[in-house]
């Protein structure tokens, strides 16, 4: 195995003790089915692989970033009716993140990106609660949302879960684990209530009722080429952010804002 200079799991103490890291990326996924055609570890695999590509891109631009080991579990109470789904309560996941945060703070790393790959994980309340309680700046990146403004140029339909976009990204990153020939149409059952359909009321959706085989959105138009285009788009964007964050000073009085008010 060729060691990757930004992936902590590949590094030894001889190398790490000579480095100065400004930004840590923490990939977070889940363990749940992704239709009949994608692996249970899709969220964790995508988060880790894309975050690694981001570190490579950012470090080539001059950033000092490091990729932490991936948390492979997420909040999956709404999919527990499917076999071998592993669920962590959000409070449990938050505790893990807080402990990692304290370790980074102890080592002088004051910029952390929660690189999230699962829609059921919600870290915004945690980040709010930590305001004023830590010297570490925390940003949340849901990778699949980064290029949504251009997704219509790549995909026929994005899909909600194991649909065209996620399947395309899977084909691009770990195509040997994806079996498009097994995919169904990803149809979902509609809500009874107009309020839920229009989105001004919301619920935690029980996926065994919502879907046929856990897929939401038609994955059948997915291709590796589409996935490569989307990954390239988001890696460039996030990599630029990591580079800028790496160079910024958290000690600046107005960080992370630009002082334009007089």
TORMARVO-885788 format. One line per field, with one value per residue: residue in three letters; residue number from 1; x, y, z of N, C-alpha, C in turn. Coordinates in steps of 0.05 Angstrom, whole numbers. Atoms other than C-alpha are relative to their C-alpha. Layout:
REM TORMARVO-885788
r = (ALA	...);
k = (NUM	...);
n.c1 = (X	...);
n.c2 = (Y	...);
n.c3 = (Z	...);
ca.c1 = (X	...);
ca.c2 = (Y	...);
ca.c3 = (Z	...);
c.c1 = (X	...);
c.c2 = (Y	...);
c.c3 = (Z	...);
***
This chain:
REM TORMARVO-885788
r = (UNK	UNK	UNK	UNK	UNK	UNK	UNK	UNK	UNK	UNK	UNK	UNK	UNK	UNK	UNK	UNK	UNK	UNK	UNK	UNK	UNK	UNK	UNK	UNK	UNK	UNK	UNK	UNK	UNK	UNK	UNK	UNK	UNK	UNK	UNK	UNK	UNK	UNK	UNK	UNK	UNK	UNK	UNK	UNK	UNK	UNK	UNK	UNK	UNK	UNK	UNK	UNK	UNK	UNK	UNK	UNK	UNK	UNK	UNK	UNK	UNK	UNK	UNK	UNK	UNK	UNK	UNK	UNK	UNK	UNK	UNK	UNK	UNK	UNK	UNK	UNK	UNK	UNK	UNK	UNK	UNK	UNK	UNK	UNK	UNK	UNK	UNK	UNK	UNK	UNK	UNK	UNK	UNK	UNK	UNK	UNK	UNK	UNK	UNK	UNK	UNK	UNK	UNK	UNK	UNK	UNK	UNK	UNK	UNK	UNK	UNK	UNK	UNK	UNK	UNK	UNK	UNK	UNK	UNK	UNK	UNK	UNK	UNK	UNK	UNK	UNK	UNK	UNK	UNK	UNK	UNK	UNK	UNK	UNK	UNK	UNK	UNK	UNK	UNK	UNK	UNK	UNK	UNK	UNK	UNK	UNK	UNK	UNK	UNK	UNK	UNK	UNK	UNK	UNK	UNK	UNK	UNK	UNK	UNK	UNK	UNK	UNK	UNK	UNK	UNK	UNK	UNK	UNK	UNK	UNK	UNK	UNK	UNK	UNK	UNK	UNK	UNK	UNK	UNK	UNK	UNK	UNK	UNK	UNK	UNK	UNK	UNK	UNK	UNK	UNK	UNK	UNK	UNK	UNK	UNK	UNK	UNK	UNK	UNK	UNK	UNK	UNK	UNK	UNK	UNK	UNK	UNK	UNK	UNK	UNK	UNK	UNK	UNK	UNK	UNK	UNK	UNK	UNK	UNK	UNK	UNK	UNK	UNK	UNK	UNK	UNK	UNK	UNK	UNK	UNK	UNK	UNK	UNK	UNK	UNK	UNK	UNK	UNK	UNK	UNK	UNK	UNK	UNK	UNK	UNK	UNK	UNK	UNK	UNK	UNK	UNK	UNK	UNK	UNK	UNK	UNK	UNK	UNK	UNK	UNK	UNK	UNK);
k = (1	2	3	4	5	6	7	8	9	10	11	12	13	14	15	16	17	18	19	20	21	22	23	24	25	26	27	28	29	30	31	32	33	34	35	36	37	38	39	40	41	42	43	44	45	46	47	48	49	50	51	52	53	54	55	56	57	58	59	60	61	62	63	64	65	66	67	68	69	70	71	72	73	74	75	76	77	78	79	80	81	82	83	84	85	86	87	88	89	90	91	92	93	94	95	96	97	98	99	100	101	102	103	104	105	106	107	108	109	110	111	112	113	114	115	116	117	118	119	120	121	122	123	124	125	126	127	128	129	130	131	132	133	134	135	136	137	138	139	140	141	142	143	144	145	146	147	148	149	150	151	152	153	154	155	156	157	158	159	160	161	162	163	164	165	166	167	168	169	170	171	172	173	174	175	176	177	178	179	180	181	182	183	184	185	186	187	188	189	190	191	192	193	194	195	196	197	198	199	200	201	202	203	204	205	206	207	208	209	210	211	212	213	214	215	216	217	218	219	220	221	222	223	224	225	226	227	228	229	230	231	232	233	234	235	236	237	238	239	240	241	242	243	244	245	246	247	248	249	250	251	252	253	254	255	256	257	258	259	260	261	262);
n.c1 = (17	-15	12	11	-12	20	18	-12	-3	-24	-24	-13	-8	-24	9	20	-12	-13	20	18	26	18	28	5	25	11	22	20	19	21	0	27	2	4	13	-9	-23	-23	-8	9	-20	-3	-4	-27	-19	0	-10	-29	-14	2	-16	-28	-6	0	-25	-20	3	-6	-28	-14	3	-15	13	-11	24	-3	25	3	15	29	21	16	28	15	27	16	24	22	-4	-7	16	-15	-20	-27	-4	-12	9	-10	16	-16	-15	-24	-17	-10	-21	-24	-11	-11	-25	-20	-5	-18	-26	-12	-5	-24	-23	-4	14	22	19	11	22	16	5	23	10	26	20	12	-17	6	-20	3	5	-24	-18	11	-4	-28	-9	-10	-10	-24	-15	-1	20	12	17	13	3	15	-13	19	14	-19	3	28	7	-7	7	19	-16	-14	18	28	12	-20	8	-1	-16	-8	11	-18	-25	-16	-9	-21	-24	-9	-13	-26	-19	-4	18	1	19	26	12	23	20	18	15	28	6	-2	26	8	29	5	13	29	5	-11	-21	-24	-7	-10	-25	0	0	-19	-1	-21	13	-6	-7	12	26	-4	-13	3	-25	-16	-9	18	-11	-6	-29	-6	-16	-26	-24	-26	-9	15	-11	-26	4	9	-22	-20	11	1	-27	-13	12	-6	-29	-6	8	-19	-24	5	3	-27	-16	13	-7	23	-4	10	23	25	2	-6	13	-15	9	8	18	-13);
n.c2 = (-24	-25	-18	-25	-19	-16	19	6	29	9	-15	8	-22	-14	-20	-18	-18	-22	-14	-18	2	-22	8	28	8	24	12	13	13	15	28	5	8	-20	14	27	-1	-14	12	-12	-20	-21	-27	-2	2	-25	-21	4	-2	-27	-17	4	-15	-28	-6	0	-24	-23	-1	-8	-29	-12	4	20	14	28	15	18	25	-4	11	14	3	-24	0	17	11	2	23	24	24	15	16	-8	-28	-7	-28	-15	-24	-24	-7	17	-10	-25	5	9	-23	-18	12	-4	-29	-6	10	-19	-25	6	1	-26	-3	-17	-1	27	3	25	7	18	14	13	-21	3	-12	-28	-11	-29	-7	4	-23	-23	4	-3	-28	-12	21	12	-18	12	-8	24	-3	24	3	23	0	4	-25	-21	-8	2	-21	9	29	4	1	26	22	-3	-6	5	22	-5	20	21	-8	-3	-13	16	23	-9	-5	26	12	-13	4	28	13	29	7	-9	19	-14	19	8	-24	-4	-27	-19	-13	-3	-5	-28	-6	-5	-28	-21	-14	15	-1	-27	-4	-18	18	21	22	19	19	28	7	25	-7	-19	12	29	13	-21	-20	-22	-12	21	2	14	-16	-5	9	-7	-26	-20	-1	-13	-29	-12	1	-20	-27	-6	0	-26	-20	5	-3	-29	-8	10	-16	-27	3	6	-24	-20	-1	1	-21	-26	-8	3	27	5	-20	-23	-24	-20	-18	-23);
n.c3 = (0	1	-20	10	-19	-14	-13	-25	-3	15	-9	-24	-18	11	19	-11	-19	15	15	-12	13	-5	4	-1	12	-13	15	-16	18	-13	8	7	28	21	22	6	18	-11	-26	-25	-8	20	-12	-12	22	15	-16	-4	26	10	-18	7	25	-8	-13	21	16	-17	-7	24	1	-22	-26	-19	-9	-7	1	-23	6	4	-18	20	-9	-1	-12	19	-13	19	19	-16	7	19	-15	-6	-3	-26	-7	-23	-6	6	-24	0	21	-9	-21	14	13	-21	-10	21	-1	-23	7	19	-15	-16	18	13	26	-7	22	5	18	-2	29	-4	24	-5	-5	-26	-21	-2	-19	-4	-28	-15	5	-14	-29	-6	4	-25	-18	11	18	27	20	11	24	9	29	11	26	23	4	8	28	9	18	27	3	22	25	0	-5	7	-26	-21	-18	-28	-14	19	26	23	-8	-18	15	19	-17	-7	24	4	-22	-7	19	-3	-21	8	20	12	12	-21	-9	8	10	-22	-5	-28	-5	-7	-26	0	-9	17	-15	2	28	7	-15	-22	-23	6	-18	4	18	-3	27	8	11	22	24	5	-6	-12	19	5	24	20	5	24	19	-11	14	-13	10	-14	-27	2	4	-25	-20	7	-6	-29	-11	6	-17	-28	-2	-2	-27	-19	4	-12	-29	-10	0	-17	-28	-18	-20	11	-16	14	12	29	16	11	-15	19	-13	-11);
ca.c1 = (0	26	17	-27	5	-61	-95	-80	-91	-33	16	68	93	159	121	64	109	142	76	33	-41	-90	-154	-180	-234	-278	-318	-383	-430	-481	-493	-558	-584	-581	-631	-619	-558	-511	-472	-493	-429	-443	-448	-383	-346	-367	-352	-282	-263	-288	-258	-192	-195	-211	-150	-107	-135	-130	-59	-36	-60	-19	-68	-47	-104	-110	-163	-186	-212	-285	-344	-382	-447	-502	-573	-616	-676	-722	-691	-684	-739	-689	-639	-572	-583	-539	-568	-533	-576	-556	-536	-487	-459	-452	-413	-364	-355	-344	-291	-255	-262	-229	-172	-160	-164	-111	-65	-74	-118	-171	-209	-254	-298	-353	-355	-424	-450	-517	-580	-604	-545	-559	-500	-526	-556	-491	-450	-497	-490	-414	-411	-368	-348	-290	-234	-244	-281	-330	-359	-409	-405	-459	-421	-481	-509	-446	-461	-537	-539	-508	-535	-590	-536	-509	-568	-639	-663	-620	-660	-666	-631	-593	-622	-588	-537	-516	-513	-471	-422	-419	-403	-347	-316	-328	-361	-344	-392	-450	-498	-543	-576	-609	-638	-713	-748	-741	-815	-841	-910	-940	-963	-1037	-1029	-1019	-978	-927	-927	-914	-860	-885	-898	-847	-838	-785	-802	-807	-771	-802	-869	-842	-803	-805	-731	-703	-689	-720	-709	-697	-624	-629	-602	-539	-470	-398	-385	-441	-412	-342	-368	-404	-346	-298	-345	-352	-280	-257	-306	-293	-218	-217	-255	-206	-147	-178	-196	-125	-96	-145	-130	-182	-152	-176	-227	-280	-266	-301	-331	-304	-308	-347	-390	-372);
ca.c2 = (0	69	116	177	238	269	206	197	121	115	158	142	182	198	235	265	296	339	365	424	413	470	435	366	332	280	236	211	161	109	34	21	-9	33	-2	-70	-46	-7	-29	-15	26	74	136	122	101	163	209	180	176	245	277	245	275	342	338	320	378	428	408	415	487	497	476	437	389	319	266	232	160	154	145	90	94	146	163	108	99	109	51	1	-44	-66	-121	-103	-29	0	61	111	163	233	245	186	211	280	252	218	282	323	274	279	355	357	314	361	421	389	380	452	439	492	481	420	401	350	317	286	234	216	258	229	260	330	367	439	438	410	465	517	487	489	563	597	530	511	546	500	528	476	474	423	399	353	332	314	385	422	421	419	485	449	379	389	396	327	284	273	271	276	227	225	160	112	150	173	219	175	114	152	174	102	78	129	113	39	12	-60	-57	-27	-71	-26	-87	-101	-31	-19	45	78	96	121	125	195	228	231	304	365	398	342	341	416	412	462	405	350	283	230	184	109	82	13	47	101	55	-13	-31	31	69	138	165	126	102	70	130	130	125	127	187	227	210	231	298	311	289	333	393	385	367	431	472	440	438	513	523	479	518	585	559	532	600	639	660	639	693	748	788	783	710	680	744	802	867	911	946	1016);
ca.c3 = (0	-19	41	28	60	82	108	182	180	131	170	222	281	247	193	234	287	233	205	221	205	200	179	198	156	192	144	173	139	159	154	117	51	-12	-56	-86	-124	-77	-14	58	67	10	54	91	28	-10	47	59	-15	-33	29	11	-59	-27	18	-42	-83	-25	-5	-77	-71	-8	47	108	116	146	136	200	203	182	229	191	231	231	253	221	266	206	167	225	197	144	163	193	194	250	285	330	366	346	418	414	349	378	438	391	351	415	440	373	376	445	420	361	407	452	392	369	308	309	245	235	177	191	122	125	76	106	106	172	210	235	266	263	333	360	327	355	425	420	403	456	487	442	405	345	285	260	190	164	92	64	3	-41	-34	-57	-131	-132	-169	-229	-218	-269	-322	-305	-282	-308	-236	-173	-130	-55	-35	-80	-139	-203	-170	-113	-158	-209	-154	-130	-200	-204	-137	-124	-186	-170	-111	-150	-191	-234	-265	-198	-189	-188	-209	-141	-137	-70	-39	-35	29	47	69	26	81	78	2	-2	51	102	150	157	191	202	144	159	99	100	86	39	-9	-40	-33	3	-62	-71	-141	-205	-208	-276	-316	-273	-306	-282	-326	-293	-225	-246	-269	-204	-161	-200	-191	-115	-102	-136	-95	-28	-41	-52	13	51	22	42	111	120	106	150	221	273	318	271	310	256	234	195	169	127	166	118	170	193);
c.c1 = (17	-13	-10	6	-21	-20	13	5	24	26	12	9	23	-9	-18	13	14	-20	-14	-26	-18	-29	-2	-27	-9	-23	-19	-21	-23	3	-29	-2	-4	-11	11	28	26	6	-10	19	3	6	28	21	2	12	31	15	0	16	30	9	0	26	23	-1	9	30	17	-1	15	-13	16	-23	7	-27	0	-14	-30	-17	-20	-29	-13	-27	-18	-24	-23	3	5	-17	14	23	27	6	11	-7	15	-20	17	16	26	20	13	22	26	14	13	26	22	8	20	28	14	8	26	25	3	-12	-26	-20	-8	-23	-14	-9	-21	-10	-27	-21	-13	17	-4	18	-3	-6	25	19	-9	6	29	11	8	12	25	14	2	-23	-10	-17	-12	-2	-15	8	-19	-14	18	-4	-28	-8	6	-8	-18	14	13	-20	-28	-16	21	-7	6	19	5	-12	22	27	17	11	23	26	11	14	28	21	5	-19	-2	-20	-29	-10	-25	-21	-20	-19	-30	-5	1	-25	-5	-30	-4	-13	-30	-6	14	23	27	11	13	24	-1	-7	18	-1	26	-12	8	4	-12	-29	3	8	-7	25	21	10	-22	12	10	31	8	15	29	22	24	8	-15	12	27	-3	-9	22	21	-10	2	27	14	-11	9	30	9	-7	21	26	-3	-2	28	16	-11	9	-26	2	-8	-26	-27	-4	-26	-12	20	-12	-6	-18	16	-18);
c.c2 = (25	19	26	21	18	-18	-11	-30	-11	10	-12	24	16	23	21	21	24	18	21	-1	23	-8	-31	-5	-27	-11	-15	-12	-13	-29	-8	-8	24	-14	-28	0	13	-12	16	23	23	27	4	-1	26	22	-1	5	29	19	-4	15	29	7	1	26	25	2	6	30	14	-3	-20	-14	-30	-13	-20	-26	5	-12	-14	-3	28	-4	-14	-12	-5	-22	-26	-25	-17	-15	13	30	5	29	10	23	24	9	-17	9	27	-3	-8	24	19	-11	4	30	7	-10	19	26	-3	1	26	3	13	4	-29	1	-27	-6	-22	-12	-12	21	-2	12	30	13	30	7	-3	24	25	-2	5	28	11	-20	-14	20	-11	10	-25	8	-27	1	-25	-2	0	27	21	9	-1	22	-7	-29	-5	-2	-27	-23	7	7	-7	-25	7	-19	-23	5	4	12	-18	-26	6	4	-27	-14	12	-7	-29	-17	-30	-9	8	-18	13	-19	-9	22	-1	29	22	15	1	5	29	3	3	30	20	15	-14	0	26	8	20	-13	-23	-21	-16	-23	-29	-13	-27	4	18	-14	-29	-15	20	21	21	16	-22	0	-10	17	5	-11	9	28	23	4	14	30	14	1	21	28	5	-1	26	21	-3	4	29	11	-9	16	27	-2	-6	25	22	-2	0	21	28	7	-5	-28	-13	20	21	25	22	21	23	13);
c.c3 = (0	20	-13	21	15	15	26	4	-14	11	25	17	-10	-19	14	19	-13	-14	17	-15	9	1	2	-13	13	-17	18	-19	15	-10	-5	-30	-18	-24	-2	-13	12	28	24	8	-19	11	11	-22	-16	15	2	-27	-10	18	-5	-25	6	13	-21	-16	16	6	-24	-4	22	27	16	13	6	1	23	-8	0	22	-19	7	1	12	-20	13	-21	-20	16	-7	-22	14	1	-3	28	6	24	5	-6	24	3	-20	8	21	-13	-13	21	11	-21	-1	22	-5	-19	14	16	-17	-16	-27	6	-22	-7	-20	4	-28	-1	-27	3	9	27	23	-1	21	6	29	17	-3	13	30	8	-3	28	19	-10	-17	-28	-16	-14	-24	-7	-31	-6	-29	-24	-7	-14	-29	-10	-19	-29	-5	-23	-27	-4	1	-10	25	21	16	29	14	-20	-27	-21	9	18	-13	-19	15	9	-22	-5	21	7	-17	2	21	-7	-23	-12	-11	20	9	-9	-8	21	6	30	3	8	27	-3	3	-18	14	-2	-29	-7	18	23	27	-7	22	-4	-16	7	-27	-9	-10	-25	-26	-3	9	10	-20	-4	-23	-19	-6	-28	-21	9	-17	16	-9	14	29	0	-3	25	21	-7	7	30	12	-5	19	29	5	3	27	21	-1	13	30	13	4	19	29	17	22	-10	15	-13	-13	8	-19	-11	13	-20	13	13	21);
***
